[in-house]
């Protein structure tokens, strides 16, 4: 499975989002579990995670959000995508049908996938 981490854009005009969806340590965990992680250049900079840390953890660095979205099976974000970012999702993804539930330290995300890909359900457990 491929995870994409684009640079956060902030929801309001002029707002700067410094958070990133996953730290370099989280990327290492995913890569060690056999996943591929694609990180947009500079995505972790505002949170103190330089690209070199993500590369050392096993991530592939890409230059654009379109690459981070386009090469991923699952896109990890802090905030919901801005209006112009929804077009970067694969054709056929209905944003209104994406559901997330957090319970007992487990984040469960369910989303229908485009017709050419089977629907996905993933669980991410919080580490204490």
C-alpha positions as CSV (number, residue, x, y, z in Angstrom):
1,X,0.0,0.0,0.0
2,X,1.2,3.5,-0.8
3,X,0.6,6.4,1.5
4,X,0.9,10.0,0.3
5,X,1.7,13.0,2.5
6,X,1.2,16.3,0.8
7,X,2.2,19.7,2.2
8,X,-0.7,21.1,4.3
9,X,-2.1,24.3,2.8
10,X,-4.3,25.8,5.6
11,X,-8.0,26.3,5.0
12,X,-8.2,30.1,5.1
13,X,-6.5,32.6,2.8
14,X,-3.3,33.7,4.3
15,X,-3.3,30.9,6.9
16,X,-0.2,28.8,7.3
17,X,-0.5,25.2,8.5
18,X,2.7,24.0,10.2
19,X,1.5,20.6,11.1
20,X,2.1,17.4,9.1
21,X,0.1,14.3,8.9
22,X,2.9,11.9,9.9
23,X,6.3,12.4,11.5
24,X,9.4,10.7,10.2
25,X,9.1,8.2,12.9
26,X,5.6,7.3,11.7
27,X,7.0,7.0,8.2
28,X,9.6,4.6,9.4
29,X,6.9,2.4,11.1
30,X,4.9,2.3,7.9
31,X,8.0,1.5,5.7
32,X,9.1,-1.3,8.1
33,X,5.6,-2.8,7.8
34,X,6.1,-3.0,4.1
35,X,4.3,0.2,2.9
36,X,5.6,2.8,0.5
37,X,5.4,6.4,1.7
38,X,5.5,9.4,-0.7
39,X,6.1,12.8,1.0
40,X,5.8,16.1,-0.8
41,X,9.0,18.2,-0.5
42,X,8.8,20.4,2.5
43,X,5.7,18.8,4.0
44,X,7.3,18.4,7.4
45,X,9.4,21.5,7.5
46,X,7.0,23.6,9.6
47,X,6.7,20.8,12.1
48,X,10.5,20.4,12.4
49,X,10.8,17.3,10.1
50,X,13.2,18.0,7.2
51,X,13.0,16.0,4.0
52,X,16.3,14.3,4.9
53,X,14.6,12.7,8.0
54,X,11.8,11.4,5.8
55,X,14.2,10.0,3.3
56,X,16.3,8.3,6.0
57,X,13.0,6.8,7.3
58,X,12.4,5.2,3.9
59,X,10.1,7.8,2.2
60,X,10.3,8.9,-1.4
61,X,10.3,12.7,-1.7
62,X,8.2,14.3,-4.6
63,X,8.0,17.9,-5.7
64,X,4.3,18.5,-6.1
65,X,1.0,17.8,-4.3
66,X,-0.3,16.2,-7.5
67,X,2.5,13.6,-7.3
68,X,1.8,12.9,-3.6
69,X,-1.9,12.4,-4.4
70,X,-1.5,10.7,-7.7
71,X,1.0,8.0,-6.5
72,X,-0.8,7.2,-3.3
73,X,-3.5,4.6,-2.4
74,X,-4.2,6.6,0.8
75,X,-3.5,10.3,1.3
76,X,-2.8,11.3,4.9
77,X,-3.7,14.9,5.9
78,X,-4.2,17.0,9.0
79,X,-6.9,19.2,7.5
80,X,-9.5,18.3,4.8
81,X,-8.3,19.2,1.3
82,X,-9.0,22.7,0.0
83,X,-11.5,22.9,-2.8
84,X,-8.8,22.9,-5.5
85,X,-7.1,19.8,-4.0
86,X,-10.2,17.6,-4.3
87,X,-9.5,17.4,-8.1
88,X,-6.2,15.7,-7.3
89,X,-8.0,12.6,-5.9
90,X,-8.7,9.8,-8.3
91,X,-11.7,10.2,-10.5
92,X,-14.8,8.7,-8.9
93,X,-13.9,9.3,-5.3
94,X,-16.9,10.8,-3.5
95,X,-15.7,13.0,-0.6
96,X,-19.1,12.8,1.1
97,X,-18.7,9.0,1.5
98,X,-15.4,9.1,3.3
99,X,-15.9,8.2,7.0
100,X,-13.5,8.3,9.9
101,X,-14.0,7.0,13.4
102,X,-11.6,7.2,16.4
103,X,-12.2,4.8,19.3
104,X,-10.0,3.2,21.9
105,X,-6.8,4.5,20.3
106,X,-7.7,3.2,16.8
107,X,-8.4,5.5,13.9
108,X,-10.5,3.7,11.3
109,X,-11.0,5.3,7.9
110,X,-13.5,3.8,5.4
111,X,-13.8,5.1,1.9
112,X,-15.2,3.8,-1.4
113,X,-12.6,3.6,-4.1
114,X,-12.9,4.2,-7.8
115,X,-14.4,1.4,-9.7
116,X,-11.1,0.1,-10.9
117,X,-9.9,-0.4,-7.2
118,X,-11.6,-2.3,-4.4
119,X,-12.9,-0.2,-1.5
120,X,-10.5,0.2,1.4
121,X,-10.8,0.1,5.1
122,X,-7.7,0.9,7.1
123,X,-7.0,1.0,10.8
124,X,-4.2,3.0,12.5
125,X,-3.5,2.2,16.1
126,X,-2.1,4.8,18.4
127,X,1.1,3.9,20.2
128,X,1.4,4.7,23.9
